[in-house]
């Protein structure tokens, strides 16, 4: 399975090829539509088995119209809402002209694809006032390898995904909304536990993507980073066991806006000096399990929560002295070898024996137990 993260500037387009089948997830904006079509032609694509429009914003959808006109498309998957743009009308008309139905599969629906499969993760509900929240998110699986694409899905959609009961663990995550602060919550990162993140955004884009808070999260969790604004088109190949890349990760955790100082109180591990933040960021941190205090939260003094000093509870050494102890959180599905491995919030972690964790259905964290 070959996954191409196309450099479409400030947009998103992902081409997947596997065992003679092809998927295109989003197609970038009008300015890159011809590039997307040309790129697929250079990959000898003639048929698109699944054309997926995450949502109807132009920087995700415009290039898909070009793909519909240039290739034989078998299936169109999209979000079940209406957009007020002429581009949306053009997309709908082009799909109709090809005699194709617009499919809106429910969360949990699975499709076979090439040597693997993909599953619909979102949207669980439709918000008539926010296109981003309606993004179709998928988990693409090939053997033991998996990728998650979320379009512009934001924190509320991420929360619904976490509560869906679907296994969200993956090797590669494309952070939602080009690395915007409206996505990539702590809870979602803890559920997905990616080894790699691929951020698709434009160089020096006007939105300041990716956001410093998001990049700080990725860095604190030791997630390796690829960026189309720094590296151009990026290609990953999965053999079902191992993922190989056409280039090394850039691991550039700098924000798109050089003036973005973030909203998190800076710890000694963080780069740069302490900066002020917003009440909105503090609220997000509270809901997602991050207990660092925003320096500008209403009336709060600038402070950094100290790393919790964990004192092990007295143990019955007669029965547990030889047992391996691990850390779990109430909302997570993994167990960890320490309470602050980067995948857990130390303030929410508790220690139990590994055998007890496994009996409860917890699985080993990929970062802790390689």
URMO-V242873 format. One record per pair of residues at least 6 apart in sequence whose C-alpha atoms are under 6 Angstrom apart, sorted by the first residue. I is the first residue (numbers start at 1). J is the second residue. D is the distance in whole Angstrom. If there is no record, write none. Layout:
i:j:d
I:J:D
I:J:D
//
This chain:
i:j:d
1:17:6
1:18:4
1:237:6
1:238:5
2:16:6
2:17:5
2:236:6
2:237:4
3:15:6
3:16:5
3:235:6
3:236:5
4:14:6
4:15:5
4:234:6
4:235:5
5:14:5
5:233:6
5:234:5
6:13:6
6:14:6
6:233:5
7:228:5
7:232:5
7:233:5
8:28:6
8:32:6
9:201:6
9:202:4
10:201:4
10:202:4
11:28:5
11:59:5
11:60:6
11:201:6
12:28:5
12:60:5
12:200:6
13:25:6
13:26:5
13:27:5
13:28:5
14:24:6
14:25:5
15:23:6
15:24:5
16:22:6
16:23:5
18:114:5
19:114:5
19:115:6
21:114:5
22:48:5
22:49:5
23:48:6
23:49:6
23:50:5
23:51:6
24:51:5
25:52:5
26:53:5
26:60:5
26:61:6
27:60:5
27:61:5
27:63:4
27:64:5
28:59:5
28:60:5
28:63:5
29:58:5
29:59:4
29:62:5
29:63:6
30:62:5
33:63:4
37:67:6
46:71:6
47:71:6
47:72:5
47:73:6
48:73:5
49:73:6
49:74:5
49:75:6
50:75:5
50:76:6
51:76:5
52:76:6
52:77:5
52:78:6
53:78:5
54:135:5
54:136:4
54:151:5
55:79:6
55:135:5
65:91:6
76:102:6
77:103:5
77:104:6
78:104:6
79:104:6
79:136:6
80:104:6
107:120:5
107:121:5
107:122:6
108:120:5
109:119:6
109:120:5
110:118:6
110:119:4
111:117:6
111:118:5
116:141:6
116:142:4
117:141:5
118:139:5
118:140:4
118:141:6
119:138:5
119:139:5
120:138:5
121:137:5
121:138:5
122:136:5
122:137:5
123:134:5
123:136:6
126:134:6
132:152:5
132:153:5
133:153:5
133:154:6
135:151:6
135:152:6
135:153:5
137:149:6
137:150:4
138:148:6
138:149:6
139:147:6
139:148:4
140:146:5
140:147:5
142:240:5
143:240:4
144:240:5
144:241:5
145:240:6
146:170:5
146:171:5
147:170:6
147:172:5
147:173:6
148:173:5
149:174:5
150:176:5
151:176:6
152:176:5
152:177:4
153:176:5
154:182:5
154:183:4
155:183:5
168:191:6
168:192:5
169:192:4
169:193:6
170:192:6
170:194:5
171:194:5
171:195:5
172:194:5
172:196:5
172:197:6
173:194:6
173:197:5
174:197:6
174:198:5
174:199:6
175:184:6
176:183:5
178:199:6
178:200:5
178:201:5
179:209:6
179:210:4
179:211:6
180:209:6
180:210:6
180:211:5
181:211:6
186:288:5
187:288:5
190:343:5
195:223:5
196:223:5
196:224:5
196:225:6
197:225:5
198:225:6
198:226:5
198:227:6
199:227:5
200:228:5
201:229:6
202:229:5
203:229:5
208:256:4
208:257:4
209:256:5
210:255:5
210:256:5
211:255:5
212:255:5
212:262:5
213:262:5
215:253:5
221:342:4
224:251:6
225:249:6
225:251:5
226:249:5
226:250:6
235:245:6
235:246:6
236:244:6
236:245:4
237:243:5
237:244:5
263:276:6
263:277:4
264:294:5
265:274:6
265:294:5
265:295:6
266:274:5
276:295:5
276:296:5
277:294:5
277:295:6
277:296:5
278:296:6
279:297:5
282:294:6
292:305:6
295:302:4
324:353:6
324:354:6
325:352:6
325:353:4
325:354:5
326:336:5
326:337:5
326:351:6
326:352:6
326:353:6
326:354:5
327:335:5
327:336:5
327:338:6
327:339:6
327:350:5
327:351:4
328:335:5
328:349:5
328:350:6
329:348:6
329:349:5
333:362:5
334:362:5
334:363:5
334:364:5
334:365:5
335:362:6
335:363:6
335:364:5
335:365:6
336:365:6
336:368:6
337:368:6
339:346:5
339:349:6
340:346:5
//
